[in-house]
Amino acid sequence: MIELTAAEVAAATGGRLVADPDVRVTGSVVVDSRQAQAGSLFVALPGEHVDGHDFVPVAVGNGAALVLASREVDAPAVVVGDVQAALGALAREVLRRLRAAGDVQVVGITGSVGKTTTKDLLGQLLAPHGRTVVPRGSFNNEIGLPLTVLEADASTRYLVLEMGASGIGHLTYLTQIAPPDVSVVLAVGSAHLGEFGGIEAVATAKSEIVTGLAPGGTAVLNADDLRVVAMADVAPGPVVTFGTIPAADVRAENIGMDRSGCASFDLRVRGAEPVTHPVQLRLVGEHHISNALAAAAAAIQVGLDPQAVAAGLNEAPAISPHRMAVTQRADGITVIDDSYNANPDSMRAALKALAVMAGRERRSVAVLGEMRELGPDSRAAHDEIGRLVVRLNIKLLVVVGEGAGGIHDGATQEGSWGDETRFVPDVEAASALLRDELLPGDVVLVKSSNGSGLWRLGDELAGEVRA
């Protein structure tokens, strides 16, 4: 972060200064006291289970120079009424200063699926061309986004922000903190459908990243998704589309898939015809074509040329854990760990990738857990996935946990029976079953919402068990 005095932090947040006004924040902004270091600003967030104020002594002991708090603490502090809102206000002010002083460009990314992969790809495309700040993990909410903004400094040229929403108004709040110069909308799908209350509400919420553009900003929209491309009607400025249809401004032609499940295509950019640029992705799954096109379109909007974009896509690996992470085990078993999150759209994409990778020569095994936050349609959505497993001729289905039981039911009703589909109550039971069941040559997909805990099985199968 840029250096600020305690007085400047108080002015930015509307807080009351309980410190020497000349105390300087020269380090990172942190919400975890263990991450504090010399010159840090420690943000004492109240939590459901723990209160950040209780950890002020640890933060100060690690070197924190100032605390952002909702009450006086035994440390130099700025006291505010709402710590979370103050964090957002501080990020807003820091970004305002950076924009006034330099040429930082902000790219915001949202969508029901693909946000993290797209921001990872875009970060890798931009990094060789200037200092790039990209969210760690899925820092995409009212806490993670301002923390990401506050990692930027005067040398930052590109600030990539992942913007998540689980309700109307969430993206409006985030874009008020960091209005994007380029807003990317990937897809309108069924993630968090239960919280939104319907697919049209999802579309309305996602469109807030478009209406929240900075003056003169550009909307980058998925031409293959009718609800997304319709957001052009509310865009305050230029619109660029990406997709596989001929009308898309940035599009994929001559799409292919290799036996490893990775897609290839020719990248064509309107205005640069007739030149095309070959791309061979290193990411598993045909659905990553859309993510790659979105990253390409955003990168071109901030100044990269198509040839550099294609070259970058060819080199970009998967870098976030539990997202179609492929491990080739020494015993000949291939593990596809996509256990970070799940909704019907991403579940279908992952199952199709499993079918492609296994082909006719290897046995396909799908280990599936619950898709959360789907609302009243949850049972039907899980049933449909079970039926798709059968239609894709997945050889063995292991359904984990009561919440995912509809997958087992759907597969059974579609015609899968006997040893082709198994239901187990928890991760431990799934682990025991797979230890006995898996054979050399099998291709195993592990897929669920993060809260189901199936990621622990993904780590175990990949041989990377974490504490």
ABEGO torsion letter per residue (X at the ends): XBBBBAAAAAAAAGBBBBBBAABBBABBBBABAAABBBGBBBBBBBBAABBAAAAAAAAAAAGBABBBBABBBBBBBBBBABAAAAAAAAAAAAAAAAAAABABBBBBBBEABGAAAAAAAAAAAAAAAEBBBBBBEBBABAAAAAAAAAABBAABABBBBBBBBABBGAAAAAAAABBBABBBBABBBABGAAAAGEAAAAAAAAAAAAAABBBGBBBBBBAABAAAAAAAAABABBBBBBEABAABABBBBGBBBBAAGBBBBBBBBBGAOABBBBBBBABBEAAAAAAAAAAAAAAAAAGBBAAAAAAAAAABBBABBGBGBBBBBAAGBBBBBAAABBBAAAAAAAAAAAAAAAEAABBBBBBBBBBBGAEAAAAAAAAAAAAAAAAAGBABBBBBEAAAAAAAAAAAAAGBBEAABBBBABAAAAAAAAAAABBBGBBBBBBBBAAAGAAAAAAAAAGBBBX
